[in-house]
Amino acid sequence: MIEESIMNIYDISKKSNVSIATVSRVINGSQNVSAATRKKVLKVIEESGYKPNAFARGLGLDSMKTIGILCVNIEDYYFSEAIYHVVKSIHRNGYDSILIFTGDSLESKSKNMESLLSKRVDGIVLLGSSYVESDDKDNDYIRNAAKQVPIVMMNGYVDGENIFCCLSDDYQAMYDVTSALIEKQQSNLIYLYRNLNYSARQKQKGFEDALLAHQQEVRNYIQIPSGNVYDVKKALEELQAKGIPVGAILCADDEIAVGALKYAVTHNLKVPEDISIIGYNNSKLSICTNPEITSIDPNIIDLSSLSVKMLMDSINGDITPKKSLISAKLIKRGTTH
């Protein structure tokens, strides 16, 4: 018999030659499993001495009724709002939550993932696309954790069994907004971003593809790692000093858009007559300026509630889609026509 201490749901799925999701459905008594498969999985569980933890609710075993949440940075307006809605949804489902801030380093993310697993959580939510590493091998810590509990990535995508991804369609949103500006005869578009995480790459690709689709030159991406208002203003002033014209600024988040507006006001540029500015996330920052900032709304409330629903469905053994996509929408305000 395999030692209980080294058994997990991944081992059961491998030994039964079925998916982790199927094992979860068997454990939770779901009807979406054939009688033959159920019998096979239960036989493996019995022979191995496996005592389910993460998926034990359906058997009345030692489920902790707790969901772990990992977040890179609570200071970000987007993450702060996301945490509120995710925790609210978790509690509405009768679970408690443990929230850990990991920072950006891979070592810290991996270490804190292990910390949540040691607390015997029933599932984990990863908030934000910063959990998707550019080198896919570095995402193995997520795949390994998913061998023990279901993981939902909110606005990030990693392919792996027992990993479920709920995303805002950042690519299409940026493509549509860029296309609309070009079709209104707007020229000299630039894209400002702070990093190239999964979400930012989708936005940049949407920006690029829209330019190419309209036979526009693809140029002028400016990375501003801090995203700080004054650093954004300085970067745009450097662009101006080089004689590079700017007709519209598309920003990866609203804080960057505030910096772009500060640049415009400082240099007596009329907004939106001389320059258009579009932010992203539709955060409270977008209505704290004059004029108020046009911003793309990623529908964070729906994104949060659907992410938690996907996790709960997986825990309960229900059929869960691997990937769900939510449309973003443009909220027009005073920085665009």
C-alpha positions as a printed NumPy array, in Angstrom:
array([[  0.   ,   0.   ,   0.   ],
       [  1.286,   3.473,  -0.85 ],
       [  2.025,   5.605,   2.195],
       [ -0.901,   7.963,   2.987],
       [  1.461,  10.828,   3.603],
       [  2.715,  10.806,   0.057],
       [ -0.598,  10.243,  -1.681],
       [ -2.512,  13.051,  -3.338],
       [ -5.294,  13.389,  -5.843],
       [ -2.783,  13.427,  -8.694],
       [ -1.495,  10.009,  -7.633],
       [ -5.049,   8.657,  -7.549],
       [ -5.816,  10.024, -11.016],
       [ -2.601,   8.569, -12.421],
       [ -3.143,   5.179, -10.817],
       [ -6.785,   5.125, -12.002],
       [ -5.853,   6.393, -15.475],
       [ -8.452,   9.19 , -15.275],
       [ -8.263,  12.977, -14.927],
       [ -7.973,  14.821, -11.612],
       [-11.398,  16.334, -12.316],
       [-12.877,  12.839, -12.626],
       [-11.371,  11.79 ,  -9.285],
       [-12.823,  14.947,  -7.742],
       [-16.278,  14.12 ,  -9.117],
       [-16.08 ,  10.584,  -7.744],
       [-15.029,  11.784,  -4.295],
       [-17.816,  14.36 ,  -4.22 ],
       [-20.508,  11.955,  -5.365],
       [-21.193,  13.697,  -8.664],
       [-23.53 ,  11.898, -11.064],
       [-21.389,  12.946, -14.031],
       [-19.265,   9.788, -13.797],
       [-20.02 ,   6.373, -15.225],
       [-20.579,   3.503, -12.801],
       [-17.518,   1.645, -14.115],
       [-15.236,   4.655, -13.685],
       [-16.594,   5.37 , -10.215],
       [-15.947,   1.78 ,  -9.162],
       [-12.404,   1.86 , -10.554],
       [-11.492,   5.109,  -8.79 ],
       [-13.012,   4.096,  -5.459],
       [-11.098,   0.793,  -5.621],
       [ -7.808,   2.685,  -6.1  ],
       [ -8.666,   5.041,  -3.226],
       [ -9.443,   2.119,  -0.931],
       [ -6.327,   0.154,  -1.877],
       [ -4.024,   3.148,  -1.505],
       [ -5.384,   4.297,   1.822],
       [ -5.843,   7.768,   0.385],
       [ -7.689,  10.159,   2.735],
       [ -8.878,  13.126,   0.66 ],
       [ -8.304,  16.57 ,   2.084],
       [ -8.86 ,  19.187,  -0.544],
       [-11.895,  17.45 ,  -2.029],
       [-13.149,  15.823,   1.161],
       [-16.315,  17.842,   1.704],
       [-18.486,  15.402,  -0.187],
       [-17.295,  12.529,   2.007],
       [-17.666,  14.456,   5.268],
       [-13.939,  14.128,   5.932],
       [-11.463,  16.774,   7.067],
       [-12.116,  19.617,   4.648],
       [-10.959,  22.895,   6.158],
       [-13.665,  24.87 ,   4.304],
       [-10.963,  27.412,   3.461],
       [ -9.785,  28.952,   0.217],
       [ -6.279,  30.34 ,  -0.193],
       [ -5.703,  33.565,  -2.13 ],
       [ -2.359,  34.741,  -3.47 ],
       [ -1.953,  38.36 ,  -4.572],
       [  1.166,  40.138,  -5.789],
       [  0.441,  43.631,  -4.472],
       [ -2.472,  45.003,  -2.453],
       [ -1.454,  48.613,  -3.163],
       [ -2.647,  48.256,  -6.749],
       [ -6.188,  49.603,  -7.153],
       [ -7.164,  46.687,  -9.388],
       [ -6.02 ,  44.066,  -6.892],
       [ -7.637,  45.83 ,  -3.95 ],
       [-11.012,  45.736,  -5.654],
       [-10.487,  42.173,  -6.845],
       [ -9.661,  40.979,  -3.321],
       [-12.854,  42.54 ,  -1.971],
       [-15.088,  40.821,  -4.52 ],
       [-13.264,  37.463,  -4.414],
       [-13.384,  37.251,  -0.609],
       [-17.035,  38.295,  -0.637],
       [-17.864,  35.504,  -3.11 ],
       [-15.878,  32.933,  -1.125],
       [-17.709,  33.786,   2.086],
       [-21.045,  33.692,   0.271],
       [-20.229,  30.066,  -0.586],
       [-19.679,  29.198,   3.071],
       [-15.869,  29.166,   3.013],
       [-13.271,  31.146,   4.923],
       [-10.231,  32.624,   3.186],
       [ -6.516,  33.037,   3.775],
       [ -4.879,  35.935,   1.916],
       [ -1.12 ,  36.107,   1.306],
       [  0.797,  38.831,  -0.521],
       [  3.677,  37.318,  -2.423],
       [  5.437,  40.123,  -4.251],
       [  6.754,  39.523,  -7.758],
       [  9.615,  37.095,  -7.199],
       [  9.171,  33.512,  -8.343],
       [ 10.79 ,  32.257,  -5.142],
       [  8.258,  34.099,  -2.995],
       [  5.307,  32.959,  -5.107],
       [  6.412,  29.327,  -4.87 ],
       [  7.147,  29.533,  -1.147],
       [  3.776,  31.081,  -0.346],
       [  1.991,  28.528,  -2.506],
       [  3.569,  25.821,  -0.352],
       [  2.505,  27.737,   2.747],
       [ -1.137,  27.664,   1.64 ],
       [ -0.947,  23.943,   0.864],
       [  0.486,  23.283,   4.319],
       [ -2.597,  24.96 ,   5.778],
       [ -4.696,  22.343,   3.965],
       [ -6.801,  24.781,   1.99 ],
       [ -9.524,  23.355,  -0.263],
       [ -8.535,  25.41 ,  -3.299],
       [ -6.44 ,  28.395,  -4.349],
       [ -7.163,  31.59 ,  -6.283],
       [ -4.242,  33.371,  -7.973],
       [ -5.115,  37.028,  -8.449],
       [ -3.663,  38.647, -11.543],
       [ -1.595,  37.779, -14.552],
       [  1.725,  38.338, -12.753],
       [  1.535,  34.694, -11.679],
       [  2.13 ,  33.632, -15.287],
       [  5.898,  33.409, -15.777],
       [  7.351,  34.139, -19.222],
       [  9.371,  30.903, -19.116],
       [  6.692,  28.213, -18.943],
       [  8.928,  25.864, -16.942],
       [  8.739,  28.378, -14.102],
       [  4.988,  27.777, -13.927],
       [  5.546,  24.21 , -12.746],
       [  5.081,  25.273,  -9.121],
       [  1.451,  26.017, -10.052],
       [  1.052,  22.695, -11.855],
       [  2.539,  20.837,  -8.89 ],
       [  0.204,  22.569,  -6.454],
       [ -2.741,  21.68 ,  -8.696],
       [ -1.945,  18.003,  -8.086],
       [ -3.245,  18.575,  -4.568],
       [ -6.002,  21.19 ,  -4.879],
       [ -7.862,  22.939,  -7.71 ],
       [ -6.4  ,  26.284,  -8.71 ],
       [ -8.175,  29.166, -10.417],
       [ -6.112,  31.849, -12.12 ],
       [ -7.925,  35.165, -12.31 ],
       [ -6.857,  36.985, -15.47 ],
       [ -3.955,  34.678, -16.149],
       [ -3.484,  31.482, -18.149],
       [ -1.345,  28.44 , -17.489],
       [ -2.13 ,  25.136, -19.156],
       [ -2.32 ,  22.229, -16.754],
       [ -4.637,  19.677, -15.229],
       [ -6.779,  20.963, -12.359],
       [ -5.926,  24.579, -13.31 ],
       [ -8.871,  26.747, -14.353],
       [ -8.506,  30.2  , -15.87 ],
       [-10.973,  33.083, -15.831],
       [ -9.921,  36.023, -17.959],
       [-11.018,  39.431, -19.11 ],
       [-10.61 ,  39.699, -22.884],
       [ -7.816,  42.286, -22.744],
       [ -6.695,  41.55 , -26.291],
       [-10.072,  42.247, -27.884],
       [-10.707,  45.303, -25.733],
       [ -7.444,  46.955, -26.751],
       [ -7.873,  45.906, -30.383],
       [-11.349,  47.435, -30.544],
       [-10.373,  50.692, -28.846],
       [ -7.274,  51.144, -31.017],
       [ -9.288,  50.426, -34.173],
       [-11.959,  52.939, -33.141],
       [ -9.359,  55.671, -32.656],
       [ -7.797,  54.998, -36.055],
       [-11.192,  54.965, -37.766],
       [-11.864,  58.397, -36.25 ],
       [ -8.741,  59.617, -38.063],
       [ -6.659,  59.61 , -34.901],
       [ -2.931,  59.282, -35.631],
       [  0.341,  58.941, -33.717],
       [ -0.91 ,  56.403, -31.202],
       [  1.356,  55.181, -28.412],
       [  0.973,  52.465, -25.786],
       [  2.29 ,  52.887, -22.223],
       [  2.777,  49.939, -19.874],
       [  4.661,  49.049, -16.715],
       [  5.501,  45.37 , -17.285],
       [  4.949,  42.534, -19.717],
       [  2.896,  40.165, -17.626],
       [  0.258,  38.012, -19.304],
       [ -2.433,  40.713, -19.298],
       [ -0.089,  43.425, -20.554],
       [  1.086,  41.172, -23.384],
       [ -2.52 ,  40.603, -24.451],
       [ -3.164,  44.348, -24.448],
       [ -0.003,  45.075, -26.418],
       [ -0.848,  42.378, -28.965],
       [ -4.321,  43.878, -29.418],
       [ -2.755,  47.305, -29.947],
       [ -0.246,  45.941, -32.466],
       [ -2.76 ,  43.89 , -34.439],
       [ -5.172,  46.81 , -34.713],
       [ -2.41 ,  49.014, -36.113],
       [ -1.391,  46.361, -38.61 ],
       [ -5.005,  45.731, -39.643],
       [ -5.322,  49.43 , -40.504],
       [ -1.936,  49.621, -42.279],
       [ -0.451,  51.733, -39.489],
       [  3.179,  51.667, -38.424],
       [  3.754,  49.686, -35.255],
       [  5.951,  51.783, -32.996],
       [  6.194,  53.702, -29.737],
       [  5.689,  51.313, -26.876],
       [  7.039,  52.892, -23.738],
       [  7.675,  50.852, -20.624],
       [  7.438,  52.717, -17.334],
       [  8.194,  50.071, -14.69 ],
       [  7.023,  52.12 , -11.707],
       [  3.819,  53.31 , -13.368],
       [  4.314,  56.386, -11.201],
       [  2.48 ,  59.542, -12.313],
       [  5.656,  61.626, -12.43 ],
       [  7.653,  58.941, -14.222],
       [  4.926,  58.756, -16.882],
       [  4.999,  62.534, -17.284],
       [  8.799,  62.471, -17.6  ],
       [  8.707,  59.687, -20.225],
       [  6.251,  61.649, -22.361],
       [  8.338,  64.798, -22.027],
       [ 11.356,  62.845, -23.27 ],
       [  9.293,  61.706, -26.235],
       [  8.304,  65.309, -26.907],
       [ 11.952,  66.435, -26.724],
       [ 12.788,  63.94 , -29.466],
       [ 10.172,  65.531, -31.687],
       [  7.936,  62.448, -31.723],
       [  4.295,  63.516, -32.113],
       [  1.658,  62.017, -29.854],
       [ -2.   ,  62.069, -30.839],
       [ -3.44 ,  59.424, -28.522],
       [ -2.14 ,  57.543, -25.501],
       [ -3.422,  54.077, -24.627],
       [ -2.438,  52.998, -21.138],
       [ -2.187,  49.565, -19.544],
       [ -3.778,  50.9  , -16.343],
       [ -5.436,  54.007, -14.938],
       [ -2.477,  55.211, -12.868],
       [ -0.442,  55.51 , -16.051],
       [ -3.352,  57.388, -17.642],
       [ -3.321,  59.885, -14.764],
       [  0.366,  60.524, -15.485],
       [ -0.433,  61.03 , -19.171],
       [ -3.127,  63.558, -18.271],
       [ -0.733,  65.373, -15.946],
       [  1.721,  65.661, -18.847],
       [ -0.989,  67.089, -21.108],
       [ -2.173,  69.645, -18.55 ],
       [  1.383,  70.705, -17.683],
       [  2.117,  71.395, -21.355],
       [ -1.182,  73.164, -22.05 ],
       [ -2.451,  70.463, -24.376],
       [ -6.209,  70.385, -24.786],
       [ -7.77 ,  67.047, -23.93 ],
       [ -9.26 ,  65.49 , -26.022],
       [ -8.823,  68.106, -28.807],
       [ -5.003,  67.927, -28.954],
       [ -4.494,  64.521, -27.389],
       [ -6.727,  61.598, -26.389],
       [ -6.049,  59.429, -23.336],
       [ -7.494,  56.017, -22.491],
       [ -6.837,  54.169, -19.254],
       [ -7.535,  50.579, -18.236],
       [ -9.402,  49.012, -15.272],
       [-12.029,  51.754, -14.785],
       [-10.74 ,  52.252, -11.244],
       [-11.664,  55.118,  -8.934],
       [ -8.614,  56.96 , -10.249],
       [-10.389,  57.477, -13.561],
       [-12.997,  59.76 , -11.982],
       [-10.607,  61.708,  -9.728],
       [ -9.261,  63.945, -12.476],
       [-10.571,  66.839, -14.546],
       [-11.433,  65.877, -17.183],
       [-12.378,  62.39 , -16.021],
       [-10.499,  59.621, -17.841],
       [-11.997,  57.328, -20.461],
       [-11.123,  53.808, -19.308],
       [-11.635,  50.185, -20.293],
       [-13.651,  48.296, -17.687],
       [-12.534,  44.635, -17.345],
       [-15.747,  43.777, -15.442],
       [-13.897,  42.896, -12.274],
       [-17.069,  42.047, -10.329],
       [-18.13 ,  39.416, -12.864],
       [-14.536,  38.232, -13.224],
       [-14.234,  37.744,  -9.454],
       [-17.56 ,  35.972,  -8.978],
       [-17.023,  33.677, -11.97 ],
       [-13.503,  32.798, -10.777],
       [-14.871,  31.72 ,  -7.404],
       [-17.749,  29.836,  -9.037],
       [-15.28 ,  27.882, -11.185],
       [-13.302,  26.967,  -8.077],
       [-16.403,  25.914,  -6.145],
       [-17.651,  23.831,  -9.072],
       [-14.309,  22.023,  -9.198],
       [-14.285,  21.425,  -5.437],
       [-17.832,  20.082,  -5.624],
       [-16.904,  17.73 ,  -8.442],
       [-18.999,  19.528, -11.06 ],
       [-17.859,  19.841, -14.661],
       [-15.794,  23.02 , -14.889],
       [-14.53 ,  24.725, -18.07 ],
       [-10.768,  25.048, -18.312],
       [-11.028,  28.622, -19.534],
       [-13.705,  31.312, -19.347],
       [-13.505,  34.696, -21.072],
       [-15.352,  37.859, -20.041],
       [-15.753,  40.847, -22.359],
       [-14.394,  44.23 , -21.298],
       [-16.146,  47.477, -22.193],
       [-15.103,  51.062, -22.843],
       [-16.391,  53.682, -20.396],
       [-16.275,  56.992, -22.252],
       [-15.454,  60.127, -20.299],
       [-13.767,  63.439, -20.942],
       [-10.389,  62.383, -22.356],
       [-11.776,  61.094, -25.67 ],
       [-14.294,  62.386, -28.206]])
